[in-house]
Amino acid sequence: MTAYDLHFGALERAKTLEELKAAYREGAKAFHPDFNPGIDYMVMAKFNALYDERVKALARFTSRGQAASHKEYEEAVGVADEFKDLVLALLKLEGLIIEVCGNWLWVSGETYKHRKALCENGLKWSKNKQCWYWHPSGYTSHKHTSWSMEHIRDEFGSLSIKSAAYPTCTA
């Protein structure tokens, strides 16, 4: 199985927006011209087009499998576009570890030299976790306790690009 089949297939098999976002992040890393100069830029364009198509298809239903309202659909598509743009921007920054936990992105690794770019892309610093994070706009927390990264990973799942040379969020 080729990388093309693997990553395009993962987008097509995704059953939720969370699965789709995780598959997109992995495929974007594989097809992004900055990481693989030998890959035709049209492959990334086709990958983005398939992602956009799948977002629209999956956004038509709520997490309960019911038809989404127009507002729910528009919000889901907007968040997915925001997510895609952010992942593409982060992939251009060297030495980062991007972790998807539910609808949130956590960024660790060599972040200090990129702190200005991270702020400009809407990420915030978590002093307790020693990582940068992003969540969809309009999100409000309903809990009042601080969760460890392990608890977050256990609760929402986690997909990341990890390297032994880079530390991950530990708090």
C-alpha positions, 0 to 999 in steps of 0.5 A: 500500500502506498502513502497515497492510498494510506492517507487518502483512504484514511480520509475516506474511512473517517466516521467522525470529524475528530477522526477526519482531523487526525487523518488530515494531520497525518496526511498533510505531514506526508504530502506537504511540499516543505517536508517532501520536496519531491511530491507534486504540489497537486497531491496536497491540493487533491488531499485538501479537496478531499478533506473539504469534501469529507468535512462537508459530508460528516458535518451534516450529522451530529455526533449522535447520528442525527441530521445537523441543523444549518447552524451546527453544519456551518459551525462544524465546517468553519472549525474544520477550515480553521483546523486545516489552516492551523495544521498547515501553518504549524507544519512549516515550523521546524521542531514542533510536536503536534498532538490532537486530543479531541478538538484541541491541538497541543504543541510541544517540542522546540516551541520557544523560537516559534512563540511569536508565530504560535501566538499569531496563529491563535495558540495559547501557552499553558503554564501548567502543562508547559505546552501551547494549545488551541481549541475551536473558537467559541469553546467554553469549559464546563469543568473547573479542575485542571486535568493532566495531559495523561488524563486528557489523552485518556479521555479524548484520545491522542494522535501525535508526531513524536520524536525522541529528541523532543520533549512532550507535554508532561503535566 
